[in-house]
Amino acid sequence: MMNTRLKDIQHLTLVHSSCASEPASEPLSKGMATIVEGRDSGYGEAESINILLVEDNPADRRLVAERLGSQHKGLFQLFFAERVSEALQILTEYKISVILLDLQLPDCRDLESITKIHAATTGVPIVVLSEVEDESLALKALKLGAQDFLVKWHTNEHVLVRAVQYALERKQAEERLYHLAHHDTLTGLPNRKYFYDQLKQAMAMARRNGHLLAVMFLDLGEFKKINDGLGHHVGDMLLQMVGKRLSACVRETDCLARMGGDEFIVAFTVNHPEDAHITANKILETFTPVFVIEGHSLHVRVSIGISVYPADGEDMESLIRNADMAMYRAKADSNHASRFWFYSSGFNIKTAEMAELEAAQSRALDNGEFHVYYQPQVDIHHGKLIGMEALLRWQHPERGLLMPSYFMKAFDETNFIVTIGRWVLSEACKQNKAWQDAGHAPLVVAVNISGQEMRHADFVRSVRQALDESGLDAKWLELEIKEDDIEADEELALSRLTEVSALGVRIALDNLGHSHIPLSFLTRFPIHAVKIDRSIVTDVATDANHAAVAKAVIAVARVLNIKGMAEGVETQEQLNFFRTEHCEDAQGYMFGKPLPSSACTELMGKLKLSGAKAFQA
């Protein structure tokens, strides 16, 4: 068997006419064939790309080697295996860039080979080489993790090389997407999502080993005053310097992250609660020297709240919430100095401002201060209005019209988010039905759903009630939810979203682009649409990384036959990009800002009368 295989390997090295008449000059390693003559000028001095060909047919192996080597000498280093078991061994020994996989192997048949290889090495793109042309088989292979599906007898040199190239490009886009999803772009620190992932693992390990785990929630005092008074660029530089000082205070095994704004968080194992006391003092000391930025000497105080697992919480949410509460206590007692507090179940740290806001929330709902605005969603290839996103606004009697950025965090902290969420859902369904009853063309209304709403026991009932009371057909309602809210409890989310989908309601995954979403995630959940995050859309015409991320999201949507929508389109360049990439829908100021329901009714009336493609740009 060994001699036969070595002969096959030697055949793979003799694919060029310049050396076809001579045997291999030196013995080759088992399972590897190298195409080494010259370099393709298009790739310059690029390193060889390691390709693993899993194929038991010698003729097909030789053909693949010829196609990869004829015009791209030196670019590819080819490994081969006849069985999946051999492929798995090679994957442990070498750094493989792409896998070319036959589906009919001695030890695996059909899709079983993809399942086994993908489970062992989820990061390596798989390109299937199939004997049969079967669209259903191709779709199943893609859903199981393959990046491309080629029919052998339809595949020439150009198609094969392009498939390898595309697989690598998509992998690089996924890696960029993963980095964006897990790191704060300003400070370079892990972000909220990555911290949650790490904390979940740390708590599981602490639970198994009986260790203690400390969580510190940090907030910078007077940051808003610095940011507003000296400019956002100074505020950004301050956050970067704070990130560096905090990084110097923690160990490599600790998880430090920026939660957003001027809030940071740290999680680390301790032997005793007193160890957290020592670390907190170390952090306070690092804030003693002033921060010098553009000639300004800034004294910045930090308030730290500390909770310890398992005494202060046995689940992630409780541990973070209690550290946050302790931080508010430290801030309230700081007297303009840096301070830390350990959480205690015996104190109530709500500030007067928070208490006043809680009362104001209920009064505002009773007084009719909340309003639902609607932003048009457009089919960008036909210029048609196809939907509206419902957006909450607060018409405050003293502060005027308030955006969600002002009040949503407080709503989330006080659980008012569930109450106001039900109200928005009900109002949006009633309004959409009213538009239909007035003779306007049916369209989808999209409503944002928070994690708290989805996890609430009455969530599905509240959706059904909103539909029943309004008389709206479920197919004209879309619920938008963020990946973080799904990941907080995937099994519960799967159950709730499946129930809602069974009603006929559409589910959209919101803010995609800062989230690393594998195909398995999108195929497991009843997702009907994905929305590309506005932070990606903003720079898509000028930033190659963001453009690559957007293309990757659109490609994933196309593979799974779900709709893609670009969020926050404001310029013709952005619109042109998404049209070129065949993204179906978009919303943003390019088509219209969020409007009161009356203004939307007027807009639809004008569209109805004109019969024109008013959004065709």
N, C-alpha and C positions, 0 to 999 in steps of 0.2 A: 504493500500500500504506500509506503514511504517513497519508494523509487518512482512509482507512477505519479505521485503528487509532485515530486521534484521535477519530473519531465514536464508536467503541466506548467509549473512555475517558470521553467526555462523557456517554454513557448511564449509565455507572456512577455519575456524580455526581448524577444526577437521579432518585434512587430514592425521595425523600420527596415526599409529596403537596404539601407546602408550596412546593416548588420545581420540581415536575415540569413545570409549564407554561412555565418559563423556561429559556433556554439557559444554559450555564455562563458566568459573568460574566468569567472570564479564562481564557486558554489553560492547559492542563495539560501537565505533563512527560510524555514518552513512558514508557509502562509504569506509570503511577501514577494511582490514583483515590483521592480522599480523602473520607471520610464525616465531615463536620465540624460539623453542626448540633447544638448543645446538648451535654449530657452526661447519661449515665445515672446517676441518683442513687446507685445501688448501688456505683459505683466512685469516687465523690468526684472528687478532682482527679488521678486516675491519668493517666499519660502515655499517648498513643496507642500501640496495639500494631500494629506493622508486619506485615502479612500478605501473603505472595506467593501469588497464585493462578496456577497454571500450567494454562491451559485454552484450547483453540483454538476452542471453540464460543461465539459471542457471547451466545446466549440463556442458556447456563449461567453465563457470567460475570455477566450482569445479575441472574440469580436469586440467585447467591451474594451480590452486593452488596446486594440488597434484604434478604436474610435477616440479614446482618451489621449492616445499618444501621437496620432498622425500630425496634428498641427499645434500641439501644446506640449512639446517635449520638455521634460524637466519640471513641469508644473505639478504633475500628479505623481504620487507614490502609491502604488496599488498593492493592497493586501487582499488575500482571498481566504474564504472558508467554504467548505462543502456542506456544513451543518450549522444549525443555530448554536449548538453547544460549543463548536469550535470558534464561532464568531464571538460568543460571550467571553471566551478565553483571550482572544486577540484584543478585545475592548479593554480588558484589564491590564494588558501589557503595553499597549501603544495609545497614543493620543490620536484618535480618529476624528476627522472633520466631517465626513459624509459617509453614509451607509447606502450602498446599492443592494437591494434585497429582492431575491426571487421568492415567490410565494409557494413554490412546490419543491420542498426539500425533504431529504430522507427522514429527518427527525421532527419535522413540523409541516403541517399542511395549511394552505390558505392563510387566513388572518392570524393564526396562532403564532406565527413567527414574528409578526409585528408586535403583538402583545408582549411576548417574552423579551424581545430586544428593547422595546420602548420602556418597559418596566426596569430594565437593568441600566439603561443610560438615556434618560429623558432629554438630555441636553444635545444629543447628536442628531442632526436631521436625517430622516430616512426617505430615500427615493425608491419606490417599488418598481421592479422590472417584471412585468406580467406576461405570461404566454397568451392570455386571453384578453379580449377587449370587452369589458363588462362595466358599464357605468355604475351599477349598484355596488359591485365589488370595490370600485375605485372610491366611491363616497364613503363606504365603510372603512376602507383603509385610511383615508384622510381623517375621519373621526377618531380612529384609534391612535393617531399621532404621526402618520406619514405626511411628508411635506409635498410629495408629488407622486403621480402614478403614470408610468410610461408603459405602453404596449411594445414589446420587444420588436415585432416586425414592422412597427410604425416609427421606430427610433433610428435616426441616423446620427452621424457624428455631431452635427450642429445641435440637434435636439438634446442629446445626452449631455454634452458640455454645458449647454444653457441650463439644463435642469440642475446640474451640480452647482453652477454659478448662482442660480436663483435660490437654491436651498441654503447656500452659504449666506447670501444677502439677507434672506428672511431670518436666518439664525442671528445674524448681527443686529438686525432690527429688533428682534426679540430681546437680545441682551441689552440694547440701549433702552428699550421699553422697561425691562426689569430694573435697570439702574435708576431710571427716572421714577419708577414706581416705589423705590425703596430708599431714596436719598433726597434730602432737602437741597434744592438747587443753589440756595444762597450760601449755606454754611458747609455743605458737603457731608453733614452728619446724617445718620439714619433718620428717616422720617417716622411719622406716627404709625403708618402701616407696618414698617419693618420692626419698629419697637414692639408692637402688639404680637407679631410673629415670634420675636425673640423671647418676650416675656412669657408667652404661652409655653414655649419649650423649657424655659428656666423654671417655671412653676411645676411642670411635669417632673423635671429632674429633682427639684427640691422635695416634691411629694414622695418620689421613690426612695430618695436617700435620707429623708428625715432632716433636711437642712432648713435653715432660715433664709429668707429672701427679703431684702430691703428695697423699697421703691421711694425715690425722692422726686417730688414735683417742685420745680423752680420757676419763679416769676421775677422779672426785673422791675424794680421800682422806678417810677417817673419816665419809663421808656416812651410813653405817648408824648410827653412834654418835649423830650429830646427830638423825637421823630418829627413832630409838628413845628417845633421852634427852629431846628437847625437843618431840616430837610430829610427826605427819605433816604438819600444816599448816605448821610451820616448815620442814620438809624441802621441801615444795612451793614455798614462797616462795623458798627458797634456789635451787632449780632454775630458777625464773623469773628470778631476778637473774643467775644464771650465764648463762642464755640471752641476756640483754640485753648482758652484758659481752662474751660471745663474738661476738655480732652486730656490736659496735662494732669488733672486731679484724679482720673479714674484709671483702672487697669484695663489691659487689652481685652480681658474676659468680661468686663462689665459692658452693659449696653447703655450708651448715651445717645439721646435723640432730641431733635427739635420737634415739639408738638405743634408748632404754629405760632405766629406772632412773636411775643417775647417770652414764651413758655418753653422750658426744657424739662426733660425727665431722665432719670438714671435708675437702672435696676442692677443689683449686684448681690451675690451671696455673702452671708455673714455668719460667724460662729455664735455671736451674741448681739443683742440689740445695741450694746455699747459701741460695737464696731461702726455702726451707722452714725453714731454721735461723732466719732473721730473723723469720718469722711466728710460729714457736714461742716465741721470746724475747718477742715482743710479747704473746702470750697469757699467758705466765708473769708478765709485769709487771702485767697487768690483774688477776691474782689476789693481788697484794701487799696492796692495801687490804683491810681486814676487811669482812665482810658484816654489817651491823647489822640484826637482825631482832627485833622485839618486845623491845628492850632487851638482846639478846644480841649480843656482838661475836664473830663466828665467823671464825677463821682457817682457810681452806680451801686445801688443797694440790691440785694437779692433776698427774697423770702423763700424759705424751703419748708415743705411739708413732707413728713416721713411716715410711711406705714410699713409694717413688717408682716410678712407671711409666716405662719398661718394665723397669728393672733388677731391681726387687723383685717382679715379677709381671706377667704379660701378660694375665691374666684378672681379673675383678672379685673373685672369691672369694679368690684368692691375695693380691691387693693388700690387701684388708681384713684377712684372717687375719694377714698379716705385720705390718701396722700394729698389730694387737691384740697380737701376740707382743712387739713392741717396747715397747708400753705396759706389759706385765707386767714387762719388764726394767727400765723406768724406775721402776715402782712398787717393785720389789724393791731397787733401789739408791738410793731417794730419801732414806732416813734422815729421814723426816718433813718433807721439803722438796719443793717443786715441781721437776719435772725432765722432760726429754724425751730420747728415744733414737731414733736411726735404726735401721731394721732391718738386720741383718747375717745372712747365711746361716750364719755360723760360731758363733753362740751358741745355747744352749738355755736358754730362760727359764722353764721350768716350775717352779713353786713346789713346796715339799715337800707342801703341802696338796693340790695337784692330783695329784701323783704318788701320794699315799696314796689319794686318791679313785679313781684309775684301778684300783689294785690291789683296792680294796674292791668295785668294781663286779663284777669277775669272781668274787670270793669270795662276794658276796651271791647271785649267780645259782646258784652251786654249792651254797650252803647253804640254798637255798629261802627267802630273805628277801623275794623279790619276790612280790606277789600281784596278781591281777586282780580289781578291784571292778567292779560293774555298776550303772548308773543307768537306771531305767525311762524309756522313751519312750512317749508316750501319744497316742492319737487323741482330741483334745480335744472333738470333737463327739459322740462315742459313748462316751467314757470307757473305751475298751479299751486294754489293754497291747499295743503293736504292736512293741516293740523294746527292746534294751538297748545302752547304750554301754559298751564295755570301757575301764576306766581303771586305769592302773598305780599301785600303792602299794608303798613300800619299808618293810618292818618291820625297822628298824635295831635291832641288839641293844643299842645304848647310847642312841640318840636317839629311839626309839619309832617310831610310824607317820609316815612322811615323805610329804608331798605332792609331786607332780611339779615344782612351782615350785622345790623345793630342789635337785633332781638333774638335771632334763632338760637344762639348759644344759651341764653338765659332760659328760653323755652325748653331746650333740651335738658338743662339742669333741673328744672322744676317740674318736669313731666307734663307741662302744659302743651308740649309738642303733640301729644296724642289727641288732646281735645281740639286744638286748632287744626290739626291734620284732618280729622273727621269733618270739620266744618268746611275746609277747603275742598275736600273730595265731594261733599254733598253739593256745594255751590257750583262746582265745575260741571258736575253731571246735570244739574238743573239748567244751567246756562246752555250747555251743548244741546240738550233736548229742546230748549226754547228756540235756538237758532234753526234746528231742523223743522220745528212746527211752523216757523215763520217762512218756510219755503227755501231756505238756503241749502246748498249742497252739503251732504253729510261730511263731517270731518272728524278726525280723532282729537280728543282733548287729553293732554298728558299731565299727570299729577305726580309731584315728587312725594315719595314715601320714605320716612326716616326708619332707622333700625328699631327704635322704640315702638313705633307704630306697628311694624311688621311682627315684632315679638309679642305684642299685646294679645291676650287671649281672645279678644273680640275683633281682631283685625279682619278676618274673612267675613264675619257677620256684618261689620260696618261697610265693607265694599258692596256686599249683596244688598244691604239696606239702601245705600246711596243709589244704586241702580234701580231698585224697586220703587223707591219714592219718586224718582225723577222720570221713570219710564224709559230711560235711555237703554238702547241695545248695548250689551257688554262689548261688542266689537268696536265701538266708538270710544272706548276708554282705554288709556294706556297708563300704567303705573311705572314710574322711573325710580330705580333704587341703586345705590352705590355698592360696589363690590365689597368694601369694608364692612358694610352692614350685613351682607350675606355671610361673609367669612366669620363674623363674630359667633355665629351658631349655624353652621352649614346645614345640619340635618333639619333643624327647625325651619330654616329659610326654605329648604327644598319642599318641605311639607306645606308651608303656607303658600308659597308661590305656585306650587302645583295645583292647590285647591282654587286659587284665584284664576289661574289659567284655564282650569276646567269650566269656569263660568263663561269663558269666552273673552276675558280681559287680556290685553296685550301686556307683556312685560319688557321693559327696556333697561339695559345696563347703562348707568349714567357715568359721566366723567371718565370715560375710557381713554387711556393714554398715559396716565400715571399709575396704572395698575397692570401687573403682569398676569394676563388671563390666558391660561392654557386652553387648547381646544376642548379638553375633557371637561373643563369647567363650564364652557358654553353649551356643550352637548348634554351635560347632566341636568342643567336647569332649563326651565321653559322660557328661554330668552328669545324674543321676537325682533329686537332691534338693539343696536349699540350706538352710543353717542360719544363722539370724539371730543375730549375735553377742550374748552376754549383756550387754555394755556398752550396747547399744542397747535390749535388752529391759528392763533395770533401770529406765530412765527413760521408758519408752514411754507410761506413763499420765500423766506430769506434764510432759514436755518435748516441745513441738510439733515441734522439729527431728527428734528421735529417732523420734517417731511417724510423721513424713513419710517418713523413711528406711525404717522397717519396712514402711509401706504400699507404698513403691516396690519393695522386695524381693519382697513377696508378689505384687504385680501382675506383676512380671517372671516369677516362678515360674508364675503362672496362665497367662500368655500362652504359655509354652513347655511347658505341661502337665507340669511337674515339681513334686515335693512341696516344701512349705515347712515348716520346723520352727523354732520359737522355743526358744532355748537359755537356760536360767537363769530360768525362770518361777517366781516365789516368792510372788506375791500374787494375790488374786482380781481386782484391778483389771487386772493384766497379762493374766491369763487371759481376762477379759471382752473386752479390747481385741483379742486375737488371734482370739477366736471371732467377734467382730463383723466383722473383716477377712477372715474365711474362710481363715485359716491352718490347715492340716490338723492338724499334730502339734506337740508341745511336750515338753520335759523340764526338770526343775528340782526344787528342794526342795518345790514345791507338790505334787508327785506322789511324791517320795521321794528321799532322798540316795543316793549311791553305796553299795552294799552288797556284802559278800563273797558268793561264789557260793552258799554254804549258805543265807544269809538270803534270797537271791533265789528259791532253790528253794522255801523255805517260803512266800514271798509268792505264788508262782505256784500252789502247792498250795491256799492259801486262796481264791484267785480261782477256781480250778477247782471247788472244793467249793461255793462260794457262788453261782457263776454270775452274780454281780452286776456292775454297772458300777462297780467300786470306785473309779475315778478320776473319776467324774462329780461335778463341784463346781458 
